[in-house]
Amino acid sequence: MGRLDGKVAFITGAARGQGRSHAIRMAQEGADIIAVDISRQIETVPYGMATADDLAETVRQVEALDRRIVASEADVRDYNALSSAVDEGVAQLGRLDIVSANAGIFSSATADELTDTAWDDMIGVNLTGVWHTAKAAIPHLRAAGGGSMILTSSTAGIKGFPNFVHYVAAKHGVVGIMRTLALELAPDFIRVNSVHPTSVDTDMIQNDSLYALFAPDLPVEERTRETLGGRFQSLNALPIPWVEPVDISNAVLWLASDESRYVTGIMLPVDAGSTQK
């Protein structure tokens, strides 16, 4: 018996990284998956984003677990495309019980150098995209008699960081969405919570453009970024450079499962103690 037997989970940003990990972890526990990813590049993102081949690999890995998956390419900034994707998934899989609003991007610049385009892309994906995901899913969760919605924020949704004000603003906004929806949807037995990862070992930080921004495994003198005007000390209290995607997936799984059936409206850090520093 899996912890999610008979349930269907809708996951955005599912082509790789945390999203793929969430899909696999929930499939391991018996869930069928509705997977969405943009699968193309956004110009202001300084690293290579997921591709159609990445999304196909997520499909392959979920199907290897003998679970069903409906995958489609959609931009979370496009409500109509996202709503159509979840509607089609529910039509094929029969219901919706779990939502993981995971899709996100990252970029960095000092506040005075941040372009309006970079701001708009960040808010569009990391904040409006979360709202679109929730809005598209709510009717299906109500039809199922309730469910669990997990919104991916960040430690940057709990505290401020220099050099990426747009990211911090978006991730704080996710908390506002979570807290409001937790109250609005409670009468429908729809639980809404947020997870707050520290840096995670994915392509979002493991790339030439952004690695040196955090570089928790390098001496501090090698972490200087002239364009960012400062140094980042090790983020985490625990002596680890980052957490693994499955560490976030295990938290998402718990919030998705009946083990947390009366947990709603919380901010769950998976941060190796970084928010205590």
C-alpha positions as CSV (number, residue, x, y, z in Angstrom):
1,M,0.0,0.0,0.0
2,G,1.4,3.4,-1.1
3,R,0.7,6.6,0.8
4,L,-1.0,8.1,-2.2
5,D,-2.8,5.1,-3.7
6,G,-5.7,6.1,-5.9
7,K,-4.7,9.8,-6.0
8,V,-3.7,12.1,-8.8
9,A,-1.1,14.8,-8.5
10,F,-0.7,17.9,-10.7
11,I,2.9,19.1,-10.8
12,T,4.3,22.2,-12.6
13,G,7.9,22.4,-13.7
14,A,7.9,18.7,-13.9
15,A,10.5,18.2,-16.6
16,R,13.5,18.0,-14.3
17,G,14.9,19.0,-11.0
18,Q,12.6,19.2,-8.0
19,G,9.5,18.8,-10.3
20,R,10.7,15.5,-11.7
21,S,11.7,14.4,-8.2
22,H,8.2,15.2,-6.9
23,A,6.6,13.3,-9.7
24,I,8.8,10.2,-9.2
25,R,8.4,10.3,-5.4
26,M,4.6,10.6,-5.5
27,A,4.4,7.9,-8.2
28,Q,6.4,5.6,-5.9
29,E,3.7,6.0,-3.4
30,G,0.9,5.2,-5.8
31,A,-0.1,8.5,-7.4
32,D,-0.8,9.1,-11.1
33,I,0.7,12.3,-12.4
34,I,-0.4,15.3,-14.5
35,A,2.9,16.9,-15.5
36,V,3.4,20.3,-17.0
37,D,6.6,22.2,-18.1
38,I,7.3,25.1,-20.4
39,S,10.1,23.1,-22.0
40,R,11.7,26.1,-23.6
41,Q,14.0,29.0,-22.7
42,I,13.0,32.3,-21.1
43,E,15.5,35.0,-22.3
44,T,16.2,36.5,-18.9
45,V,17.1,33.2,-17.3
46,P,20.9,32.8,-17.4
47,Y,21.0,29.0,-17.5
48,G,19.6,26.4,-19.8
49,M,16.0,25.5,-19.0
50,A,14.3,22.2,-19.4
51,T,13.5,20.8,-22.8
52,A,10.9,18.6,-24.3
53,D,13.3,15.7,-24.0
54,D,13.6,16.3,-20.3
55,L,9.8,16.2,-19.9
56,A,9.8,12.9,-21.9
57,E,12.3,11.5,-19.5
58,T,10.0,12.3,-16.6
59,V,7.2,10.5,-18.4
60,R,9.5,7.5,-18.9
61,Q,10.6,7.3,-15.3
62,V,7.0,7.6,-14.0
63,E,5.8,5.0,-16.4
64,A,8.6,2.7,-15.3
65,L,7.0,2.7,-11.9
66,D,3.8,1.4,-13.5
67,R,1.9,4.7,-12.9
68,R,-0.1,6.7,-15.4
69,I,1.1,10.2,-16.4
70,V,-0.3,12.9,-18.7
71,A,2.3,15.4,-19.7
72,S,2.0,18.6,-21.7
73,E,4.0,21.7,-22.5
74,A,2.5,24.8,-21.0
75,D,3.7,28.1,-19.7
76,V,2.4,28.8,-16.2
77,R,2.1,32.5,-17.1
78,D,-0.6,31.4,-19.7
79,Y,-3.7,30.6,-17.6
80,N,-5.7,29.2,-20.5
81,A,-2.9,26.8,-21.5
82,L,-2.4,25.7,-18.0
83,S,-6.1,25.2,-17.3
84,S,-6.4,23.2,-20.5
85,A,-3.5,21.0,-19.4
86,V,-5.0,20.2,-16.0
87,D,-8.5,19.7,-17.5
88,E,-7.1,17.2,-20.0
89,G,-5.2,15.4,-17.3
90,V,-8.3,15.1,-15.1
91,A,-10.3,13.9,-18.1
92,Q,-7.8,11.1,-18.7
93,L,-7.0,10.2,-15.1
94,G,-10.4,10.8,-13.5
95,R,-9.8,13.2,-10.6
96,L,-7.4,15.6,-8.9
97,D,-6.2,15.3,-5.3
98,I,-2.8,17.0,-5.1
99,V,-1.3,20.1,-6.5
100,S,2.5,20.9,-6.5
101,A,3.0,24.4,-7.8
102,N,6.7,23.9,-8.3
103,A,7.6,25.7,-11.5
104,G,10.1,28.5,-10.9
105,I,13.1,30.4,-12.4
106,F,16.0,32.2,-10.9
107,S,18.2,35.1,-12.0
108,S,20.2,37.7,-10.1
109,A,21.1,41.4,-10.3
110,T,21.5,44.3,-8.0
111,A,18.3,46.3,-7.5
112,D,19.6,49.3,-9.6
113,E,20.7,47.0,-12.5
114,L,17.6,44.7,-12.6
115,T,15.7,45.1,-15.8
116,D,12.0,45.5,-16.0
117,T,11.9,42.4,-18.3
118,A,13.7,40.3,-15.7
119,W,11.3,41.6,-13.0
120,D,8.3,40.8,-15.1
121,D,9.5,37.3,-16.0
122,M,10.3,36.5,-12.4
123,I,6.9,37.7,-11.1
124,G,5.1,36.1,-14.0
125,V,6.6,32.6,-13.4
126,N,7.3,32.5,-9.7
127,L,4.2,34.3,-8.4
128,T,1.5,34.6,-11.1
129,G,2.3,31.1,-12.2
130,V,1.6,29.8,-8.7
131,W,-1.7,31.6,-8.7
132,H,-2.6,30.3,-12.1
133,T,-1.8,26.7,-11.0
134,A,-4.0,27.1,-7.9
135,K,-6.9,28.7,-9.8
136,A,-6.9,26.1,-12.5
137,A,-6.9,23.3,-9.9
138,I,-9.4,24.5,-7.4
139,P,-12.6,23.3,-9.2
140,H,-11.1,19.8,-9.6
141,L,-10.1,19.6,-6.0
142,R,-13.6,20.7,-4.9
143,A,-15.1,18.0,-7.2
144,A,-12.9,15.4,-5.5
145,G,-14.2,16.4,-2.1
146,G,-10.9,18.1,-1.0
147,G,-7.2,17.7,-1.4
148,S,-3.8,19.1,-0.7
149,M,-2.1,22.1,-2.4
150,I,1.6,22.6,-1.9
151,L,3.2,25.8,-3.1
152,T,6.9,25.9,-3.6
153,S,8.4,29.1,-2.0
154,S,12.0,29.4,-0.7
155,T,14.1,30.5,2.2
156,A,13.8,33.7,0.2
157,G,10.1,33.6,1.1
158,I,11.0,33.8,4.8
159,K,13.9,36.3,4.8
160,G,15.5,38.8,2.5
161,F,18.6,38.3,0.4
162,P,20.6,40.9,-1.5
163,N,21.0,40.8,-5.3
164,F,17.7,39.1,-6.3
165,V,14.9,41.4,-5.1
166,H,12.5,40.1,-7.8
167,Y,13.0,36.5,-6.6
168,V,12.5,37.4,-2.9
169,A,9.4,39.5,-3.7
170,A,7.9,36.6,-5.7
171,K,8.6,34.0,-3.1
172,H,7.2,36.2,-0.3
173,G,4.1,36.6,-2.5
174,V,3.7,32.9,-2.6
175,V,3.3,32.8,1.1
176,G,0.5,35.4,0.8
177,I,-1.3,33.2,-1.7
178,M,-0.9,30.2,0.6
179,R,-2.2,31.9,3.7
180,T,-5.2,33.3,1.9
181,L,-6.1,30.1,0.1
182,A,-5.7,28.1,3.3
183,L,-8.5,30.1,4.8
184,E,-10.7,30.4,1.7
185,L,-10.5,26.7,0.8
186,A,-10.7,25.2,4.3
187,P,-14.5,24.7,4.1
188,D,-13.9,22.5,1.1
189,F,-11.3,20.4,2.9
190,I,-8.6,21.7,0.6
191,R,-5.4,22.1,2.6
192,V,-2.8,24.7,1.4
193,N,0.8,24.8,2.6
194,S,4.1,26.1,1.4
195,V,7.6,24.5,1.3
196,H,10.7,26.6,1.7
197,P,13.9,25.0,0.4
198,T,17.4,26.2,0.9
199,S,19.7,25.8,-2.2
200,V,18.9,22.5,-3.9
201,D,21.3,20.4,-6.0
202,T,19.6,21.0,-9.4
203,D,20.4,22.7,-12.7
204,M,19.1,26.0,-11.2
205,I,22.3,26.5,-9.2
206,Q,24.6,23.9,-10.9
207,N,25.5,26.1,-13.8
208,D,28.3,28.6,-14.7
209,S,26.1,31.6,-14.4
210,L,24.8,31.1,-10.9
211,Y,27.1,28.6,-9.1
212,A,29.5,31.2,-7.9
213,L,26.7,33.3,-6.4
214,F,26.2,30.6,-3.7
215,A,29.2,28.3,-4.0
216,P,28.8,27.0,-0.5
217,D,31.6,24.4,-1.0
218,L,34.2,27.0,-2.1
219,P,36.4,29.3,0.1
220,V,34.7,32.6,0.6
221,E,37.3,34.5,-1.4
222,E,36.3,32.5,-4.4
223,R,32.6,33.5,-4.0
224,T,33.0,37.2,-4.9
225,R,30.8,38.4,-7.7
226,E,31.8,41.9,-8.9
227,T,28.5,42.3,-10.6
228,L,26.6,41.6,-7.4
229,G,28.8,43.6,-5.2
230,G,29.2,41.2,-2.3
231,R,30.0,37.8,-0.9
232,F,27.7,35.0,0.3
233,Q,28.7,33.1,3.3
234,S,27.6,29.5,3.6
235,L,23.8,29.5,3.6
236,N,23.2,26.5,5.9
237,A,23.6,25.9,9.6
238,L,24.1,22.2,9.0
239,P,27.5,21.5,7.5
240,I,26.2,20.7,4.0
241,P,26.5,22.7,0.8
242,W,22.9,22.0,-0.4
243,V,20.0,19.6,0.0
244,E,19.0,17.0,-2.6
245,P,15.7,17.3,-4.6
246,V,14.3,14.2,-2.9
247,D,14.6,16.0,0.5
248,I,12.1,18.5,-0.8
249,S,10.0,15.8,-2.4
250,N,9.7,13.9,0.9
251,A,8.3,17.1,2.5
252,V,5.9,17.6,-0.4
253,L,4.9,13.9,-0.1
254,W,4.1,14.3,3.6
255,L,2.0,17.4,2.9
256,A,0.2,15.6,0.1
257,S,-0.6,12.5,2.2
258,D,-3.3,11.9,4.8
259,E,-0.5,11.9,7.4
260,S,-0.8,15.7,7.4
261,R,-4.6,15.7,7.0
262,Y,-5.2,18.5,9.5
263,V,-2.1,20.6,8.5
264,T,-2.9,23.7,6.6
265,G,-1.6,27.2,6.3
266,I,2.0,26.4,7.4
267,M,5.4,27.4,6.0
268,L,7.6,24.3,6.1
269,P,11.3,25.0,5.7
270,V,13.6,22.3,4.3
271,D,16.5,24.6,4.8
272,A,19.3,22.8,6.8
273,G,18.8,25.6,9.4
274,S,19.6,28.4,7.0
275,T,16.7,30.6,8.2
276,Q,18.2,30.5,11.7
277,K,21.4,32.3,10.6
